[in-house]
């Protein structure tokens, strides 16, 4: 029997809600490389966060939410497949080997994933 936390029904529910969390992120641009990254602006535990240099507005959150929804829709089957099994390096395998979405980001820590 599959535990509810890894069931297809539960994972589908999570995928439907995960993109709403994009409102908790802001955009930061590295001044030397001009590479954009997205960082949490709301902490999990309520501690104050350093928001210096962050762009946090409706355009950023809307764009990020749209990108999230597009990826979740296009790769829904792969996401559910990977998340329904306990496995090592899920984020790396999903991110580069199945989707080719983020090869450049494999060396950057993604604590949220």
Buried (B, 14 or more C-beta within 10 A) or exposed (E): EEEEEEBEEBBEEBBEEEBEBBBBBBBBEEEEEEEEEBBBBEEEEEEEEEEEEBEBEEEBBEEBBEBBBEBBEEBBEEBBBBBBEEEEEBBBBBBBEBBEBBEEBEEEEEEEE
